Amino acid sequence: MEKAMQSSHGVGYETYMTKHDVRMEVEMRREEDYKKEQQLLQELDPQLHNKL
């Protein structure tokens, strides 16, 4: 888990767990990434159905 946190978010797991401001920043970035992914899926979904 340490490597994943470090590579994905640039912070160690211990720092993530102990520093509230760091945790909030990471979670806000995760939420933004999730929203972008959902938007991309909505854009691609009709295209995929048309090709089937």
N, C-alpha and C positions, 0 to 999 in steps of 0.2 A: 504494500500500500504506500509505503514511503516513496518508492521510485515513481509510482503513478502520480502522486501528489506533486512531487518535485518537477516531473517532466510536463505535466499538464498545467500546473498553476504556478510553478516557480517558488513554492513554499513547502517546507517539510510538514509532515503530519502533526508533529508535536506543536509546531508553531500554529498550525491551523486550529488545533484543539484548544490552545491556551490563550490565543489573542482574538478577542471578539471582532475587532476591526478587520483583521486579515480574513477571518471566517466570512464576514459579511461581504467583503470584496469578492472572494472566491465564489460565494453563492450567487451574487449578482451576475458575475460573468457566466456561471453555469446556466442561469435563467435566460440570459440573453442568447447564449448558444442554443438552448432548447427552443426558444421562440423562432430563431432564424431557421433551425432545422424543420420545425413544423410548417413554416411559411414555404420553404423550399419543397417539402413534400406535397403541400396543397397545389403548388404550381406544377409539379411533375405528375401528379396523380391523373389528371384528365388526359395528359399526353400518353401515359402508359395505357390507359383504357382504350384510347382510340387506335392504338397499334395492335391490340389483341384481337 
